[in-house]
Amino acid sequence: MSVHNDLSKMSGPQKAAAFMLAIGDDHGRAIWTSLSEDEIKELSQHMAMLGSVSAQAVENLFVEFASQVSSVGNLNGSFDSTERLLVKMLPGDRVAQIMDEIRGPAGRTMWDKLGNVNEMVLASYLKNEYPQTVAVVLQKIKPEHAARVLAVLPEDFSMEVVMRMLRMEAVQKDILDKVEQTLRIEFMNNLARTSRRDSHETIAEIFNYLDRSAEARFLAALEDRNRDSAERIRALMFTFEDLAKLDPSGVQTLLRNVDKDKLALAMKGASDTLRDLFFSNMSERAAKILREDMEAMGPVRLRDVDEAQMEMVNKAKELAEAGEILLSDNKGEDELVY
């Protein structure tokens, strides 16, 4: 977390956040109650992400606000300190709503958050709602996400939803507010309290870290006991060979972020298809050097190759999470189209 020592390097919102933390709830109550909902959310967001502010910077801040302060202790803006302060001045349900909207990357509004919910999870909830309610929800979220949700809803139900959407006019604000409130209370809050990940996804992620022999052993044993689960887990696993689904830009980005020694070791155990893909996205000189490095290694242990390939897969996942490359979902129908 950052430490603010120089007031001149702090933005206006950061100064406001530090100021409100410094004056506390007694002196800040009148200010908080005069702010709009959006202003409270924005200020709370900056308070939660503020980090540490030195005593000198706080002192300078008060001077800047035309208030002379002789000594102020260090401040630490965090989600917890922000929530504790808000609880003293606002109703509990309003505080919960504000904190829910500023935590994490899920988005500032309810509909932003809903857009980050897996379509299977969202559909499993919506299929028990009235078609009209579902129609309202699908009109509010992004079209691509709505399409994925619609595709996994029961067919008759989904067509009923589509018909409601076709007949729907502008949704009145009170209806929209009611739908939003219901989703927040019945769905999002429960989602935050419970593990919503499919157990198959968890096992697939664990299996991704096994070496080849252990992975094969576990999957074979699982197939004997539950073939459907084994097939589902295998489909969810992202393996080294799945890197072949990267587009040229993704391959080049991955190459720039992988240690060259690890790359050579990983390529020793790669298929010809994957080797050709990586070589074709390198300069002739770089490809020549990589081939020479691979030949100079001679025989290598399978375990070392597995570890190098695992590092490349993990690096690819990191880059995908950062939005620098795109990974397919490892299913035939999810191939990327450009």
C-alpha positions as CSV (number, residue, x, y, z in Angstrom):
1,M,0.0,0.0,0.0
2,S,1.3,3.5,-0.9
3,V,2.6,6.0,1.7
4,H,1.9,9.7,1.0
5,N,4.5,12.1,2.3
6,D,4.3,14.9,-0.2
7,L,1.0,16.8,-0.3
8,S,1.8,18.2,-3.8
9,K,1.8,14.7,-5.2
10,M,-1.7,13.9,-3.9
11,S,-4.7,14.3,-6.1
12,G,-7.7,16.4,-5.0
13,P,-9.8,13.3,-4.2
14,Q,-7.0,11.8,-2.1
15,K,-6.6,15.0,-0.1
16,A,-10.4,15.0,0.5
17,A,-10.2,11.4,1.6
18,A,-7.3,12.1,4.0
19,F,-9.1,15.2,5.3
20,M,-12.3,13.2,6.1
21,L,-10.3,10.5,7.8
22,A,-8.4,13.0,9.9
23,I,-11.4,14.9,11.2
24,G,-13.2,11.7,12.1
25,D,-16.9,11.1,12.6
26,D,-17.7,13.9,15.1
27,H,-16.6,16.7,13.0
28,G,-17.3,15.0,9.7
29,R,-20.9,14.0,10.3
30,A,-22.3,17.3,8.9
31,I,-20.2,17.0,5.8
32,W,-21.2,13.4,5.1
33,T,-24.9,14.0,5.5
34,S,-24.7,16.9,3.0
35,L,-23.0,14.7,0.3
36,S,-24.9,13.0,-2.5
37,E,-24.9,9.2,-2.9
38,D,-22.4,9.4,-5.8
39,E,-20.2,11.7,-3.8
40,I,-20.1,9.4,-0.8
41,K,-19.3,6.4,-3.1
42,E,-16.5,8.3,-4.8
43,L,-15.0,9.7,-1.5
44,S,-15.3,6.2,0.1
45,Q,-13.5,4.6,-2.8
46,H,-10.5,7.0,-2.4
47,M,-10.5,6.5,1.4
48,A,-10.4,2.8,1.0
49,M,-7.5,2.9,-1.5
50,L,-5.6,5.8,0.2
51,G,-2.9,3.9,2.1
52,S,-0.7,5.6,4.7
53,V,-0.5,9.4,5.0
54,S,2.4,10.8,7.0
55,A,1.8,13.1,9.9
56,Q,3.6,16.0,8.1
57,A,1.4,15.6,5.1
58,V,-1.7,15.6,7.2
59,E,-0.5,18.8,9.0
60,N,0.1,20.4,5.6
61,L,-3.3,19.3,4.5
62,F,-5.0,21.1,7.4
63,V,-3.0,24.2,6.7
64,E,-4.2,24.0,3.1
65,F,-7.7,23.8,4.4
66,A,-7.0,26.9,6.4
67,S,-7.0,25.0,9.7
68,Q,-3.9,25.2,11.9
69,V,-2.9,21.8,13.4
70,S,0.1,21.3,15.6
71,S,0.4,17.5,15.5
72,V,-1.6,14.7,13.9
73,G,-0.8,11.0,14.0
74,N,-0.3,8.9,10.9
75,L,-3.4,7.8,9.0
76,N,-4.1,4.6,7.3
77,G,-6.9,4.5,4.8
78,S,-8.3,1.1,4.2
79,F,-11.6,-0.7,3.5
80,D,-11.9,-1.5,7.2
81,S,-11.2,2.0,8.5
82,T,-13.6,3.5,5.9
83,E,-16.3,1.1,6.8
84,R,-15.9,1.8,10.6
85,L,-16.2,5.5,10.0
86,L,-19.3,5.2,7.7
87,V,-21.1,2.9,10.2
88,K,-21.0,5.7,12.8
89,M,-22.8,8.2,10.5
90,L,-25.0,6.2,8.0
91,P,-27.6,3.5,8.3
92,G,-26.1,-0.1,8.3
93,D,-27.8,-1.1,5.0
94,R,-26.5,2.0,3.2
95,V,-23.0,1.4,4.5
96,A,-23.2,-2.2,3.3
97,Q,-24.3,-1.1,-0.1
98,I,-21.6,1.5,-0.4
99,M,-18.8,-0.8,0.8
100,D,-20.1,-3.6,-1.5
101,E,-19.8,-1.3,-4.5
102,I,-16.3,-0.1,-3.8
103,R,-14.7,-3.4,-2.9
104,G,-12.8,-5.3,-5.5
105,P,-12.9,-5.2,-9.3
106,A,-16.5,-6.2,-9.7
107,G,-17.7,-2.7,-10.7
108,R,-19.3,0.3,-9.1
109,T,-22.9,-0.4,-9.8
110,M,-25.1,-3.4,-9.2
111,W,-25.3,-4.1,-12.9
112,D,-21.5,-4.0,-13.3
113,K,-21.2,-6.6,-10.5
114,L,-23.8,-8.8,-12.2
115,G,-21.8,-8.7,-15.4
116,N,-18.9,-10.4,-13.5
117,V,-21.0,-13.3,-12.4
118,N,-20.5,-16.6,-14.3
119,E,-23.4,-17.1,-16.7
120,M,-24.1,-20.6,-15.2
121,V,-24.4,-19.2,-11.7
122,L,-26.6,-16.3,-12.8
123,A,-28.8,-18.5,-15.0
124,S,-29.3,-21.0,-12.1
125,Y,-30.7,-18.2,-10.1
126,L,-32.7,-16.5,-12.8
127,K,-34.5,-19.6,-13.9
128,N,-36.5,-19.5,-10.7
129,E,-37.6,-15.9,-11.2
130,Y,-40.5,-14.5,-13.2
131,P,-39.7,-14.2,-16.9
132,Q,-40.5,-10.5,-16.7
133,T,-37.8,-10.1,-14.0
134,V,-35.3,-12.0,-16.1
135,A,-36.1,-9.8,-19.1
136,V,-35.4,-6.7,-17.1
137,V,-32.0,-8.1,-15.9
138,L,-30.9,-9.2,-19.4
139,Q,-31.7,-5.7,-20.8
140,K,-29.5,-4.1,-18.2
141,I,-26.4,-6.3,-18.5
142,K,-24.0,-6.3,-21.5
143,P,-25.4,-8.1,-24.6
144,E,-22.6,-10.6,-24.8
145,H,-23.2,-11.6,-21.2
146,A,-26.9,-11.7,-21.7
147,A,-26.4,-14.0,-24.7
148,R,-24.4,-16.5,-22.6
149,V,-27.0,-16.5,-19.8
150,L,-29.9,-16.9,-22.3
151,A,-28.1,-19.8,-23.9
152,V,-28.0,-21.9,-20.7
153,L,-31.5,-21.1,-19.5
154,P,-34.2,-23.8,-20.1
155,E,-35.3,-23.4,-23.7
156,D,-39.0,-22.8,-23.1
157,F,-38.2,-20.4,-20.3
158,S,-35.6,-18.5,-22.4
159,M,-38.1,-18.1,-25.2
160,E,-40.7,-16.7,-22.8
161,V,-38.0,-14.2,-21.6
162,V,-37.2,-13.2,-25.2
163,M,-41.0,-12.6,-25.9
164,R,-41.2,-10.4,-22.7
165,M,-38.1,-8.4,-23.9
166,L,-39.7,-7.9,-27.3
167,R,-42.9,-6.5,-25.7
168,M,-41.1,-4.5,-23.1
169,E,-41.2,-0.8,-23.1
170,A,-39.2,1.6,-20.9
171,V,-38.9,0.1,-17.5
172,Q,-40.2,2.4,-14.7
173,K,-37.6,3.4,-12.2
174,D,-39.4,2.0,-9.2
175,I,-39.6,-1.4,-10.9
176,L,-36.0,-1.3,-11.8
177,D,-35.1,-0.3,-8.2
178,K,-37.1,-3.2,-6.9
179,V,-35.4,-5.7,-9.2
180,E,-32.0,-4.3,-8.2
181,Q,-32.8,-4.5,-4.5
182,T,-34.1,-8.1,-4.8
183,L,-30.9,-9.1,-6.7
184,R,-28.7,-7.4,-4.2
185,I,-30.4,-9.0,-1.1
186,E,-31.3,-12.4,-2.5
187,F,-28.5,-13.1,-4.9
188,M,-25.4,-10.9,-4.6
189,N,-25.2,-11.0,-0.8
190,N,-25.6,-14.7,-0.8
191,L,-23.0,-15.0,-3.5
192,A,-20.5,-13.0,-1.5
193,R,-21.0,-15.3,1.5
194,T,-20.8,-18.7,-0.2
195,S,-18.3,-20.3,-2.4
196,R,-19.8,-20.1,-5.9
197,R,-17.1,-22.0,-7.7
198,D,-17.9,-25.3,-9.2
199,S,-15.9,-28.0,-7.4
200,H,-14.9,-29.3,-10.8
201,E,-13.2,-26.0,-11.5
202,T,-11.3,-26.2,-8.2
203,I,-10.1,-29.7,-8.9
204,A,-9.1,-28.8,-12.5
205,E,-7.0,-25.9,-11.2
206,I,-5.3,-28.2,-8.7
207,F,-4.7,-30.9,-11.3
208,N,-3.0,-28.2,-13.5
209,Y,-0.2,-28.1,-11.0
210,L,0.4,-31.8,-11.0
211,D,3.2,-33.3,-13.1
212,R,2.2,-35.4,-16.1
213,S,2.4,-38.8,-14.4
214,A,0.5,-37.7,-11.3
215,E,-2.1,-36.0,-13.4
216,A,-2.7,-39.1,-15.6
217,R,-2.8,-41.3,-12.4
218,F,-5.5,-39.1,-10.7
219,L,-7.6,-38.8,-13.9
220,A,-7.5,-42.5,-14.6
221,A,-8.5,-43.3,-11.1
222,L,-11.3,-40.7,-11.2
223,E,-12.5,-42.1,-14.5
224,D,-13.0,-45.5,-12.9
225,R,-15.2,-44.0,-10.2
226,N,-16.9,-41.1,-12.0
227,R,-16.4,-40.9,-15.8
228,D,-18.5,-37.8,-16.2
229,S,-16.6,-35.8,-13.5
230,A,-13.3,-36.9,-15.0
231,E,-14.3,-35.7,-18.5
232,R,-15.6,-32.4,-17.1
233,I,-12.4,-31.8,-15.2
234,R,-10.3,-32.7,-18.2
235,A,-12.3,-30.2,-20.3
236,L,-11.7,-27.4,-17.7
237,M,-8.0,-28.0,-17.3
238,F,-5.7,-25.6,-19.2
239,T,-2.6,-27.5,-20.3
240,F,0.6,-26.5,-22.0
241,E,-0.6,-27.7,-25.4
242,D,-3.6,-25.4,-25.1
243,L,-1.2,-22.5,-25.7
244,A,-1.5,-23.5,-29.3
245,K,-4.9,-21.6,-29.2
246,L,-3.1,-18.3,-28.6
247,D,-3.2,-15.8,-31.5
248,P,0.1,-14.5,-32.8
249,S,-0.1,-11.4,-30.6
250,G,-0.6,-13.6,-27.6
251,V,2.3,-15.8,-28.4
252,Q,4.6,-12.8,-28.9
253,T,3.4,-11.3,-25.5
254,L,4.0,-14.6,-23.8
255,L,7.5,-14.9,-25.3
256,R,8.5,-11.5,-24.0
257,N,7.5,-12.5,-20.5
258,V,9.1,-16.0,-20.3
259,D,12.6,-16.8,-19.2
260,K,14.6,-18.0,-22.3
261,D,16.1,-21.0,-20.5
262,K,12.6,-22.1,-19.3
263,L,11.3,-21.6,-22.9
264,A,14.0,-23.9,-24.3
265,L,13.3,-26.5,-21.7
266,A,9.5,-26.3,-22.2
267,M,9.9,-26.6,-26.0
268,K,11.9,-29.8,-25.6
269,G,8.7,-31.6,-24.6
270,A,6.3,-29.7,-26.9
271,S,4.5,-31.1,-29.9
272,D,5.6,-30.1,-33.4
273,T,2.5,-28.0,-33.8
274,L,3.2,-25.9,-30.7
275,R,6.9,-25.6,-31.6
276,D,6.1,-24.4,-35.1
277,L,3.7,-21.8,-33.6
278,F,6.3,-20.4,-31.3
279,F,9.1,-20.4,-33.8
280,S,6.9,-18.7,-36.4
281,N,6.3,-15.8,-34.0
282,M,10.0,-15.2,-33.4
283,S,12.6,-13.6,-35.5
284,E,14.8,-15.9,-37.5
285,R,17.8,-15.1,-35.3
286,A,15.8,-15.7,-32.0
287,A,14.4,-19.0,-33.4
288,K,17.9,-20.2,-34.5
289,I,19.3,-19.4,-31.0
290,L,16.4,-21.2,-29.3
291,R,16.9,-24.3,-31.5
292,E,20.6,-24.3,-30.7
293,D,19.9,-24.0,-26.9
294,M,17.5,-26.9,-27.1
295,E,20.1,-29.1,-28.9
296,A,22.8,-28.1,-26.5
297,M,20.7,-29.3,-23.6
298,G,20.8,-32.9,-24.7
299,P,18.5,-35.3,-22.8
300,V,16.5,-33.6,-20.0
301,R,14.4,-34.9,-17.2
302,L,10.7,-35.1,-17.8
303,R,10.1,-33.5,-14.5
304,D,12.1,-30.5,-15.4
305,V,10.2,-30.2,-18.7
306,D,6.9,-30.4,-16.8
307,E,8.0,-27.6,-14.4
308,A,9.1,-25.3,-17.2
309,Q,5.8,-25.9,-19.1
310,M,3.8,-25.3,-15.9
311,E,5.6,-22.0,-15.5
312,M,4.7,-21.0,-19.0
313,V,1.0,-21.9,-18.4
314,N,0.9,-20.0,-15.2
315,K,2.5,-17.0,-16.9
316,A,-0.1,-17.2,-19.6
317,K,-2.8,-17.2,-17.0
318,E,-1.3,-14.1,-15.3
319,L,-1.2,-12.3,-18.6
320,A,-4.8,-13.2,-19.3
321,E,-5.9,-12.0,-16.0
322,A,-4.1,-8.7,-16.6
323,G,-5.9,-8.4,-20.0
324,E,-2.7,-8.6,-22.0
325,I,-3.6,-11.9,-23.9
326,L,-6.7,-13.9,-24.5
327,L,-7.0,-17.6,-23.6
328,S,-9.8,-19.8,-24.9
329,D,-12.0,-21.7,-22.4
330,N,-10.6,-25.0,-23.6
331,K,-13.8,-26.1,-25.2
332,G,-14.4,-26.5,-28.9
333,E,-17.2,-24.1,-29.1
334,D,-15.2,-21.5,-27.3
335,E,-12.4,-21.1,-29.9
336,L,-11.6,-17.4,-30.3
337,V,-12.7,-15.8,-33.6
338,Y,-11.0,-12.6,-34.8
